[in-house]
Amino acid sequence: FLFTGGGTGGSVAPRLAVAEFLRSHHPDIAITFVGTTNGPEQTMIQSAAFSFTAIPSAKYRRYISWKNITDTVQFIRACVAAWRILRHIQPSIIISAGSYVSVPVVWIGWLLRIPSLIHQQDIQPGLANRLMAPFAQRITVSFEHLLRAFSEKKTVLTGNPARASIRRGSIESARQRFGLDPALPTVLVLGGGTGAQRLNELFLQALPGCIDRMNVLHMTGQEKISLHVEHRHYHQSEFYTEGLADAFAVADLVISRAGLGTLTELSALEKATIVIPMPNTHQVANAKFF
């Protein structure tokens, strides 16, 4: 099985959920992930003990920009890299949950007659999935209205997968791991990936007024923060990998962006959440639905 996608943590979570399920029920299956060179997915995937390979990623802009020229070169490089990987691994199937890095993998897979399954998790269909849909053998969707967004013959309503591993956290383990004060409530702040910087800035502006009354676990995202706070109640990390399940378990309140992978898992855990979507993006629709 070859899973592809990345650039943000949200597109990784449903693929990891499926991969973990496959590994637990069919340990003889070989699983490989293909993603971007600079996204958060490599850390997430390797911490789950799966193999990972990076390829170039090009963004598809629906407006005039000189970057479209340079990204065309990147896309050609990505196609060449995808061709080499697929010829070497020869997977039985390619599975994607969106993201631009998946497009050359699915397209080249179609040329090599390797079947693909793509998953549409967000409320609004993304451009990457629209580009891949004609070349996929099966499309799965999170919500019923999305059945009308793709070919009726090959689209199936499945819901959005949540990782089983997120349910294995422990409050006591979290208190020991992060050094939390058990007499105080705990707030978990999920900065996310590409939209993390502004959310981090807003939260840190508010922090002085409340830090004495709560424990704070702050997942900032990769290189998305310039200020580091020193306080016994404040614990900052770019990503919680091994400790994420514990962080979820101990959190009394979560503050989060509105990526659907994150919202799905917070819903599965029934966590009280303040949702702050990235403005003018698909996250607004996600947040309104939830």
Secondary structure, DSSP 8 states (H G I E B T S, - for coil): -EEE--SSSTTHHHHHHHHHHHHHH-TT---EEEE-SSSTHHHHHHHTT-EEEE-------SS--THHHHHHHHHHHHHHHHHHHHHHH--S-EEE-S-TTHHHHHHHHHHTT--EEEEE-SSS--HHHHHHGGG-SEEEESSGGGGGGS-TTTEEE------GGGGG--HHHHHHHHT--TTS-EEEEE--STTHHHHHHHHHHHGGGTGGGSEEEEE--TT--------TTEEEES--STTHHHHHHH-SEEEE---HHHHHHHHHTT--EEE---TTSHHHHHHHH-
